[in-house]
């Protein structure tokens, strides 16, 4: 996978649980877990924006390009 989701790293830095972030972003825990575990094929910009707002970070703090 070329795009790596570092959501778990940012959540740990902010000391935020999956449940808390899911509630703040208004996303199901199942969908947040899919994103967190690098299983997602896509992410909506509105979701990414809400995650960045909740975690007080930039998209680049969450998404990383890794050459295969």
C-alpha distance (Angstrom), angle and dihedral (degrees) to the residues before:
residue distance angle dihedral
X1 . . .
X2 3.78 . .
X3 3.82 97.9 .
X4 3.80 114.8 58.9
X5 3.80 121.1 -163.7
X6 3.81 111.6 -141.9
X7 3.79 94.3 -174.3
X8 3.80 93.2 128.4
X9 3.82 90.0 56.3
X10 3.81 93.0 53.1
X11 3.79 91.7 44.1
X12 3.80 90.0 53.0
X13 3.82 91.7 47.9
X14 3.82 89.7 52.0
X15 3.82 92.7 40.3
X16 3.81 90.7 -126.3
X17 3.79 125.1 149.5
X18 3.79 125.8 -138.3
X19 3.80 89.2 -111.2
X20 3.80 93.5 52.0
X21 3.80 93.7 46.7
X22 3.81 92.3 45.8
X23 3.80 89.8 53.8
X24 3.81 93.6 47.0
X25 3.81 93.4 47.1
X26 3.83 94.4 39.4
X27 3.80 93.3 -127.7
X28 3.78 128.2 129.5
X29 3.78 117.2 -98.9
X30 3.80 88.5 -123.6
X31 3.81 92.8 56.7
X32 3.79 91.9 44.0
X33 3.80 89.9 51.3
X34 3.81 90.7 50.9
X35 3.79 89.2 53.1
X36 3.81 93.6 43.4
X37 3.81 92.8 50.6
X38 3.83 94.7 50.9
X39 3.81 92.5 -111.4
X40 3.83 96.1 118.2
X41 3.80 119.3 106.5
X42 3.81 93.6 -162.7
X43 3.78 142.4 4.5
X44 3.80 127.2 -153.2
X45 3.77 116.6 -122.3
X46 3.81 89.0 -128.2
X47 3.81 89.4 57.0
X48 3.79 92.1 45.4
X49 3.80 89.8 49.1
X50 3.81 91.9 50.5
X51 3.82 91.5 48.7
X52 3.82 91.3 49.4
X53 3.80 90.6 48.9
X54 3.81 92.8 48.9
X55 3.82 93.0 46.6
X56 3.83 95.1 37.0
X57 3.80 92.6 -128.0
X58 3.80 143.3 114.7
X59 3.84 125.6 -101.1
X60 3.82 88.3 -110.7
X61 3.81 89.0 61.0
X62 3.81 88.4 61.8
X63 3.81 104.7 31.1
X64 3.78 122.8 55.2
X65 3.80 130.4 179.3
X66 3.81 112.7 -136.1
X67 3.79 118.9 -175.9
X68 3.79 111.5 -128.4
